[in-house]
Amino acid sequence: MSDLEFFGHVIDGEEVPSVDGATFEVWNPWTQKVWATAAEGGPEDAARAVASSRRAFDEGPWPRMGRAERAAAIHRLADLMEERADDLAVLDTTNMAKPLAQAQHDVSRSIWNFRFFADHQRDHCGEVYPMDSGHHSYSEYGPAGVVAAISPWNFPLMMASWKIAPAIAWGNTCIIKPSEDTPASVTLLGRLAVQAGFPPGVLNVLNGHGAPAGSSLVADDRVDRVTFTGSSTTGKAVMASAASNLAPVSLELGGKGANIVFDDADLDNAVHWAVEASFRNSGQICLAGSRLFVASAVYDEFMDRFVAAAEALTIGDPFDPKTRFSSLASKRHFEKVSAYVDGIGLDGGKILTGGADDEGRWLMRPTVVTDLPLTAPAYCEEIFGPVCVVNRFESEEEVVRLANDTRYGLNAMLFTENLSRAHRVASRLRAGTVWVNCFFIRDLRTPFGGIGDSGVGREGGNFSREFFTEPKAIVMQIQR
């Protein structure tokens, strides 16, 4: 018997192994050791999970509950998450080397996702459409059915909760497949849903790799909605598979965010957020401000401060309270990021600070790059690591053109004290979210998503309602 912790599937109200007994290893990327095993889902496990959620939707009480009752059940889950907040954070830190303080922040955000959407659906009102013809029209929003959700490894619990919360709040049933790199916290969430009294099948957790677990899930014609966060390449495959069943998809994919610092910016504030946008979570954020544009008038001063701040980040054991930066989430990902960094010099770029750790860890130090051609892979492609490419600019017109010259369009940032410029430039940037003088601030009512290779659709508030429900128009004759 192994003494490693085991994370099974949570299907139909119980935690179970795979049908064929297959498992995979779960690594701690800081220690570079296996610390757990998880059930390796295959087509039979995916089919079992979908059948459970289909039955729970078609025959169970969840879609037929009153809104207040469903909200209360979700709040019970959030209460249990608060009771186990430390355990959830420890799992994410162990699973992907996320500094513990950041993991704790993610748990708080996850809890808030559930509470927000529980209340949002409870308090929502449909629309009334006055008519002059002696008729009365109104809308209602019923649940869509079975939701297949696939979440990434960079925010294991938080991104899973962002998908699960609105799906189940609006009366759907949901199968969540976390990344094979980070199954732990989402499996615990599934256990807590059972403890909270969710009817079997309302929330199922399917562990395993993208193929065959994820691909089997997405291809199942009993699935009514697919929501996916991950790479643009995988997102295209998910969309193609779902299209065969005409299942609507919501895709939040890659990014190569532009971060613009104008010459009138508060440099203390701009440097602080540039460090956060480039190096938080070891740069493993789709929203990372990995293309930094600095006005020539302040370029030298900004760069001196930015490089110093990057070098001042405390690197180390993610469980050390002083640590703000740790290793990448897996050996495979470290090798990918390293390949990009190794090519920077060959493409004519200059590394001002950073580069790979020299002690054999899966760690890429905060890396600042200049002089890189605009056609170089490290400039154009999403690295998903702590690599920030910096360019100077002379005019607003020039920097808007540079910022928009990308196939991605998830987010952007700009720093200026000029109110007119802030509004003007924010409107001209082709991005789903634009932060002005800040970064990573969210209002859950606002649309979240991107354009181009950054995805399809929006989620958040009423945008989540539109995706996870089937709007219905009801027209009544009131005069004869």
C-alpha positions in Angstrom: 0.0 0.0 0.0 1.3 3.5 -0.9 1.4 6.1 1.9 0.8 8.8 -0.6 -2.4 10.8 -0.4 -5.0 9.7 -3.0 -7.4 12.0 -4.9 -10.2 10.1 -6.6 -13.0 11.2 -8.8 -16.1 12.6 -7.0 -19.0 11.1 -8.9 -22.6 10.8 -7.9 -22.0 11.8 -4.3 -19.0 9.6 -3.5 -15.3 9.6 -4.1 -14.3 6.7 -6.4 -11.3 5.3 -8.2 -11.2 5.0 -12.0 -13.1 2.1 -13.5 -9.8 0.5 -14.6 -8.0 1.4 -11.4 -5.5 3.7 -13.3 -3.7 6.5 -11.4 -1.1 9.2 -12.1 1.5 10.9 -10.0 1.0 14.3 -8.5 4.2 16.3 -8.0 5.3 19.0 -5.7 7.3 21.3 -8.0 9.3 23.0 -5.2 10.6 19.7 -3.7 10.5 18.0 -7.1 9.0 14.9 -5.4 5.8 13.0 -5.9 3.5 13.7 -2.9 0.1 12.1 -4.0 -1.6 10.1 -6.6 -4.9 10.7 -8.4 -7.4 8.7 -10.3 -6.6 8.7 -14.0 -9.9 9.2 -15.8 -10.7 7.5 -19.0 -13.7 7.4 -21.4 -15.7 5.1 -19.0 -15.1 7.5 -16.1 -16.1 10.5 -18.2 -19.3 8.7 -19.3 -20.1 7.8 -15.7 -19.7 11.4 -14.6 -21.9 12.7 -17.5 -24.5 10.1 -16.8 -24.6 11.1 -13.1 -24.9 14.8 -13.9 -27.5 14.1 -16.7 -29.6 12.2 -14.2 -29.3 14.9 -11.6 -30.5 17.5 -14.0 -33.3 15.5 -15.7 -34.7 13.8 -12.6 -33.1 15.4 -9.5 -34.2 18.3 -7.3 -31.5 20.8 -8.1 -32.9 22.5 -11.2 -36.3 22.6 -9.6 -35.3 24.2 -6.4 -36.5 27.6 -5.5 -33.7 30.2 -6.0 -33.4 31.0 -2.3 -33.1 27.3 -1.4 -30.4 26.8 -4.1 -28.5 29.9 -2.9 -28.6 28.6 0.7 -27.1 25.3 -0.4 -24.2 27.1 -2.2 -23.6 29.3 0.8 -23.3 26.1 2.9 -20.6 25.0 0.6 -18.9 28.4 0.9 -19.1 28.1 4.7 -17.3 24.7 4.6 -14.7 26.2 2.3 -14.1 28.9 4.9 -13.7 26.2 7.6 -11.2 24.4 5.4 -9.6 27.5 3.9 -6.1 26.7 5.3 -6.3 23.1 3.9 -7.4 24.4 0.5 -4.5 26.9 0.3 -2.0 24.3 1.5 -3.1 22.0 -1.3 -2.6 24.6 -4.0 0.7 25.6 -2.6 1.9 22.0 -2.5 0.5 21.2 -5.9 2.0 24.1 -7.9 4.5 26.0 -5.6 2.2 29.1 -5.4 3.4 31.2 -2.4 1.1 30.4 0.5 -0.1 34.0 0.9 -1.2 34.1 -2.7 -2.9 30.7 -2.3 -4.8 32.0 0.7 -5.9 35.0 -1.4 -7.1 32.6 -4.1 -9.2 30.7 -1.6 -10.9 33.8 -0.5 -11.6 34.8 -4.1 -13.0 31.3 -4.7 -15.3 31.5 -1.7 -16.5 34.9 -2.9 -17.2 33.4 -6.4 -19.7 31.0 -4.9 -21.3 33.6 -2.6 -21.6 36.1 -5.4 -23.3 33.8 -7.9 -25.6 32.3 -5.3 -26.9 35.7 -4.5 -26.8 36.9 -8.1 -29.2 34.2 -9.4 -31.4 34.5 -6.3 -31.9 38.2 -6.8 -32.1 38.3 -10.5 -35.2 39.6 -12.3 -36.2 38.8 -15.9 -37.3 41.5 -18.4 -40.7 42.8 -19.2 -41.4 44.0 -22.8 -44.4 46.3 -23.1 -46.5 45.7 -26.2 -49.3 47.8 -27.8 -51.2 44.9 -29.3 -53.0 43.7 -26.2 -50.3 41.2 -25.4 -47.7 41.0 -22.6 -44.2 39.6 -23.1 -41.6 38.7 -20.5 -38.4 36.6 -20.3 -37.2 33.9 -17.9 -33.9 32.2 -17.6 -33.9 28.5 -17.1 -30.9 26.3 -16.6 -29.2 24.9 -19.7 -28.5 21.4 -18.5 -25.2 19.6 -18.0 -22.1 21.7 -18.0 -18.6 20.4 -18.7 -16.0 22.6 -17.2 -12.2 22.3 -17.7 -10.0 24.4 -15.5 -6.3 25.2 -15.6 -3.4 24.6 -13.2 -2.3 28.2 -12.6 -5.2 29.0 -10.3 -6.5 25.5 -9.5 -9.3 26.3 -7.1 -10.1 29.8 -8.1 -10.6 29.2 -11.8 -12.6 26.0 -11.1 -14.9 28.0 -8.8 -15.3 30.7 -11.4 -16.8 28.1 -13.7 -18.7 25.9 -11.2 -20.3 28.7 -9.2 -22.4 30.3 -11.9 -23.2 27.0 -13.5 -24.7 25.4 -10.5 -26.2 28.7 -9.2 -28.4 28.9 -12.3 -29.6 25.3 -11.7 -27.3 23.4 -14.0 -25.3 20.3 -13.0 -21.6 20.3 -13.6 -18.6 18.1 -14.2 -15.3 19.8 -13.5 -12.1 18.4 -14.8 -9.1 20.1 -13.1 -5.7 20.0 -14.7 -3.8 16.8 -14.2 -1.0 18.9 -12.7 -3.2 20.2 -9.9 -6.1 17.9 -8.9 -5.9 18.3 -5.2 -7.9 21.4 -4.1 -10.7 20.8 -6.6 -11.1 17.2 -5.4 -11.4 18.5 -1.8 -14.0 21.0 -3.2 -16.0 18.0 -4.5 -15.8 16.3 -1.1 -17.1 19.5 0.5 -20.0 19.7 -1.9 -21.0 16.2 -0.8 -20.7 17.3 2.8 -22.8 20.4 2.1 -25.6 18.2 1.1 -25.6 18.7 -2.7 -27.7 16.1 -4.4 -25.6 13.4 -6.1 -24.5 14.5 -9.6 -24.8 18.2 -9.1 -21.1 18.6 -8.9 -18.9 15.8 -10.2 -15.1 16.0 -10.2 -13.3 14.0 -13.0 -9.6 13.8 -12.7 -7.2 12.9 -15.5 -5.4 14.2 -18.5 -6.8 16.3 -21.3 -6.9 13.1 -23.4 -8.8 10.9 -22.8 -10.6 12.4 -19.8 -11.2 16.0 -21.0 -11.7 15.1 -24.7 -14.2 12.4 -23.8 -16.1 14.8 -21.6 -16.3 17.5 -24.3 -17.3 15.1 -27.0 -20.3 13.6 -25.1 -23.5 14.6 -26.7 -25.3 14.7 -23.3 -23.3 17.8 -22.4 -25.2 21.1 -23.0 -22.4 23.6 -22.3 -18.6 23.6 -22.3 -16.5 26.1 -20.5 -12.7 25.9 -20.8 -9.7 27.9 -19.6 -6.3 27.0 -21.0 -4.1 27.4 -24.1 -5.3 28.8 -27.4 -4.3 25.6 -29.2 -6.3 23.4 -26.8 -9.2 25.8 -26.9 -9.5 25.4 -30.7 -9.7 21.7 -30.3 -12.3 22.0 -27.5 -14.4 24.3 -29.7 -14.2 21.9 -32.7 -15.2 18.9 -30.6 -18.1 20.7 -28.9 -19.3 22.0 -32.3 -20.1 18.4 -33.4 -22.9 18.5 -30.8 -23.8 22.2 -31.3 -22.8 22.7 -27.6 -22.2 26.4 -26.9 -18.7 27.1 -25.6 -17.0 29.7 -23.5 -13.3 29.9 -23.9 -10.8 31.9 -21.9 -7.5 31.3 -23.6 -4.0 32.8 -23.8 -2.8 36.3 -23.5 0.1 38.6 -24.2 -1.1 41.7 -22.2 0.2 45.1 -23.0 1.2 47.3 -20.0 1.7 51.0 -21.0 3.4 53.5 -18.7 3.0 57.1 -19.9 5.4 59.9 -19.0 2.9 61.4 -16.4 2.4 58.1 -14.6 2.9 57.8 -10.8 6.1 55.7 -11.2 5.9 54.2 -7.7 2.4 52.9 -8.5 3.4 51.8 -12.0 6.5 49.9 -10.9 4.5 48.1 -8.2 1.8 46.9 -10.6 4.3 46.1 -13.3 6.0 43.7 -10.9 2.7 42.2 -9.9 1.6 41.9 -13.6 4.8 40.4 -14.7 5.9 38.1 -11.8 2.9 37.3 -9.6 2.3 33.6 -9.6 5.8 33.2 -11.2 4.3 34.9 -14.3 1.9 32.0 -14.8 -1.1 34.2 -15.4 -3.0 34.5 -18.7 -3.5 38.2 -17.7 0.2 38.9 -17.3 1.5 42.2 -18.5 4.3 40.5 -20.3 4.7 43.3 -23.0 5.7 46.5 -21.2 5.8 49.8 -23.0 7.4 52.7 -21.3 7.5 56.4 -22.5 11.0 57.5 -23.5 10.8 60.5 -21.1 10.7 58.2 -18.1 12.2 55.1 -19.5 15.6 55.2 -17.7 14.1 56.0 -14.3 11.3 53.5 -14.6 13.7 50.7 -15.7 16.1 51.3 -12.9 13.2 51.0 -10.4 11.6 48.1 -12.2 14.7 45.9 -12.4 15.6 46.7 -8.8 12.0 45.7 -7.7 12.2 42.5 -9.7 15.5 41.6 -8.1 14.2 42.4 -4.6 11.4 39.7 -4.8 12.1 37.1 -2.2 12.5 33.7 -3.9 12.2 30.5 -2.1 10.1 27.8 -0.4 6.4 28.7 -1.1 5.5 27.9 2.5 7.9 30.5 3.8 5.8 33.6 4.7 8.5 35.8 3.3 8.4 34.2 -0.1 6.8 36.1 -3.0 8.2 34.1 -5.9 8.8 30.4 -6.3 9.3 27.7 -8.9 7.2 27.0 -12.0 4.4 24.5 -11.7 6.0 21.5 -13.4 9.2 20.3 -15.1 7.5 20.3 -18.4 6.5 23.9 -18.1 9.9 24.9 -16.8 11.4 23.4 -20.0 9.0 25.3 -22.1 9.8 28.6 -20.5 13.5 27.9 -20.6 13.4 27.3 -24.3 11.9 30.8 -24.8 14.5 32.4 -22.6 17.4 30.5 -24.3 16.3 32.0 -27.6 16.3 35.6 -26.5 20.0 36.2 -27.0 19.9 34.5 -30.4 17.1 36.8 -31.5 19.0 39.9 -30.5 17.4 40.5 -27.1 19.2 41.5 -23.9 18.4 40.0 -20.5 18.8 42.7 -17.9 18.1 40.4 -15.0 16.8 36.9 -14.3 17.2 33.7 -16.2 17.0 30.1 -15.1 17.9 29.0 -11.6 21.4 27.5 -11.4 20.6 25.0 -8.7 18.6 22.5 -10.7 15.2 23.7 -9.5 12.3 24.3 -11.8 12.7 28.0 -11.2 13.0 30.9 -13.7 14.0 34.0 -11.9 12.1 37.3 -12.6 13.4 38.1 -16.1 13.4 41.5 -17.7 14.2 41.7 -21.5 15.0 44.6 -23.8 16.0 45.1 -27.4 14.0 42.2 -28.6 12.7 42.4 -32.2 8.9 42.7 -32.5 8.9 39.5 -34.5 10.8 37.4 -32.0 8.9 34.4 -30.5 9.5 35.7 -26.9 7.8 39.0 -27.9 4.9 37.6 -29.9 4.0 34.3 -28.2 2.6 33.6 -24.7 5.4 32.3 -22.6 3.3 31.9 -19.4 6.3 32.5 -17.2 8.1 35.3 -15.5 9.5 37.0 -18.6 8.7 40.6 -19.3 9.7 42.2 -22.6 10.2 46.0 -22.5 10.0 48.5 -25.3 10.1 52.3 -25.2 7.7 54.5 -27.1 7.4 58.2 -28.2 3.7 58.9 -28.7 0.3 57.7 -27.8 -0.5 56.9 -31.4 2.6 54.6 -31.6 2.0 52.8 -28.3 -1.7 52.1 -29.1 -0.6 50.6 -32.4 2.1 48.5 -30.7 -0.2 47.3 -28.0 -2.9 46.2 -30.5 -0.4 44.5 -32.8 -1.0 41.0 -31.4 -3.3 38.0 -32.1 -4.3 38.1 -28.4 -6.7 40.4 -26.8 -7.4 39.3 -23.2 -6.3 42.4 -21.2 -4.2 45.5 -21.1 -3.0 48.1 -18.5 -2.2 51.7 -18.7 -0.7 54.1 -16.2 -1.3 57.9 -16.5 -2.6 60.7 -14.3 -4.3 62.3 -17.4 -8.0 61.5 -17.1 -8.8 62.2 -20.7 -5.9 60.1 -21.9 -7.0 57.2 -19.6 -10.5 57.1 -21.1 -9.3 57.7 -24.7 -6.6 55.0 -24.7 -8.7 52.4 -22.8 -11.3 52.7 -25.5 -8.8 52.2 -28.3 -7.1 49.1 -26.8 -8.4 45.8 -28.3 -8.7 43.8 -25.1 -11.5 42.3 -23.0 -10.3 44.1 -19.8 -8.3 47.3 -19.4 -6.9 48.2 -16.0 -6.0 51.9 -15.4 -3.4 52.5 -12.7 -4.0 49.0 -11.2 -4.0 45.3 -12.1 -5.9 42.1 -11.2 -8.9 44.0 -9.6 -12.2 42.3 -10.4 -15.8 43.2 -10.1 -17.7 39.9 -10.6 -20.6 41.7 -12.4 -18.4 42.8 -15.3 -17.7 40.8 -18.5 -14.5 38.7 -18.4 -13.0 37.2 -21.6 -11.0 38.1 -24.6 -10.9 38.5 -28.4 -8.8 36.8 -31.1 -6.7 34.0 -29.8 -7.7 35.0 -26.2 -11.0 33.3 -26.5 -14.7 33.3 -27.3 -17.5 34.7 -25.1 -17.7 36.5 -21.7 -18.5 35.3 -18.2 -19.3 37.3 -15.1 -22.6 38.6 -13.7 -25.3 38.7 -16.4 -22.8 37.4 -19.0 -22.5 34.2 -17.0 -26.3 34.1 -16.8 -26.6 34.3 -20.6 -24.2 31.5 -21.1 -25.4 29.1 -18.4 -29.1 29.5 -19.1 -31.6 29.1 -21.9 -33.4 32.4 -22.1 -37.1 32.0 -22.9 -39.6 34.5 -24.2 -43.2 34.2 -23.0 -45.9 36.1 -24.8 -49.5 36.3 -23.3 -52.6 37.7 -24.8 -54.3 39.9 -22.2 -57.0 41.5 -24.3 -59.6 39.9 -26.5 
